[in-house]
Amino acid sequence: MKNPTYLFLWAKLADIIRENSTGLPITVDEPGDLRIETKAGRPFASVRIQLHHVGVYLLPLYYHPEILPPALSSRKSGKATFRFTKEDDASIDELFVLMQRCRSLVGNY
């Protein structure tokens, strides 16, 4: 784990990802690192503690950028990557919405 001060934020984000990934295989689940794949073995979502942020990586968004809620665009740092640094960030609620959209796309990317 690169920065343990982000562990509570990671746990909050990881819970959102887990809640919307029911039935998908979790390949890594340890403090600071959560990785989930589709049943076909393709990457689906990851939450990892980095040095200065917690990164959320959502592969369905890479292929379907139109599903991005506008409130999350300020957190976006790549085609399918988000950076979070605060637990009380209002855009975290939008991550739940985005995850529901991503989950509906499993098998379509």
Buried (B, 14 or more C-beta within 10 A) or exposed (E): BEBEEBBEBBBBBBEBBBEBBEEBEBEEEEEBBBBBBBEEEEBBBBBBBBEEBBBBBBBBBBEBEEBBBEBBEEBBEEEBBBBBEEBEBEBBEBBBBBBEBBBEBBEEB
